[in-house]
Amino acid sequence: MKIVFVYWGYENAGSMLDLRGYARAAEALGHEVTIYGPPNAAFALDYSLDLESADAVVFVFEWTTQLQFGDRLDWVRLLQSVPRNRRVVIDCDGAYNEKFEFRGDYNHKTDDLSRRWSEVCDSISDKICQPTLRPKRKNVRPFLFHIYDPTWESELDFSNKEFSMIYVGHTKFRWHGMSQVLEAIAPVRDKVGRVGLVGEGWDHPLEWTEYQEIKADYYVDRDWLRKNKFEALPAVPFREVTATMNKGVFNPVIYRPLFELLDFVTCRTFETPAAGTIPLFLLDPRYVADTFGEPALALTFAEGDRPEKILDVLARPEHYADIVRNIRRDFAIRHSPEARLKRLIEIIEE
């Protein structure tokens, strides 16, 4: 089967590592995966405009709902290349829902935008998927989409870490969670080594994030970061994400509030356990137990003992590494690229 993904790719964000895993799994299983668009060596993926032999077209909506390449005729070509029942929409941002607002986060600013986007998705396919086991709409199919790729794994070796904590991710809707993590470090700052925040917006706001209608979405208290010697570092290409995470003894796993509300999984759900680091979850314990297993509850930030938890992880990383190894073994089976691709093919053929 030849599957064409439609996806807006970024060099330093999004699900590019996932798509590489799908492509490798497809080759191993006798299938083919391409990404719609002209060849682009920077992304290290098989981009192609060839739709002649496509068996299915999968629209992955994340970050943007526009086509990265081409014009409106490309929409026509994509929709005409395969029948409606061979098209799949994967809504990675929770936009295919009623308008939600939660802790300052939102999927749409108006009910009208929500309705219009739902109409667009419904016009593409009857197979609408979201990366959650608990979709809000009855017609949405659970499909976790993001993968755990064992080739990402780094050794859990804590003998020579550059950072006590590092976080890789941009600032959009992240301050609510990140501020809780950093406020837990602040009282014991003298006992914690380097703390790095890697991504766009931590050091200074990007010009386009200063537009009044979205400025609050990217809020960061940069003066407070500098006062507490939390280092803001530039974004890294997607191919360097897990290697960068590997520089820290622990990495906080925080989601934008909307994704917490919707019980979504994200790239970080699977990338963090693969890196040679300890994930610390600032997430609902029910979600942590369901997603990572009951033993992973030992890796959560309890409300009252967050500074103590951080110091204990720094003092005994090998103790917590055993939990991570168990997560890896489980994820390598249930969330492998091959397992995810097989499930996608089942959805296509239903």
Helices and strands as residue ranges (DSSP letters): E 2-6, H 16-28, E 32-36, G 41-43, E 47-48, E 56-61, H 72-81, G 84-86, E 87-91, E 101-102, E 105-106, H 111-124, E 128-130, E 140-142, G 150-152, E 163-168, H 175-185, G 186-191, E 195-198, G 207-210, G 215-218, H 222-227, E 230-233, G 238-240, H 241-245, E 248-253, H 257-262, H 267-274, E 278-281, H 285-292, G 294-299, H 306-315, H 317-334, H 337-349
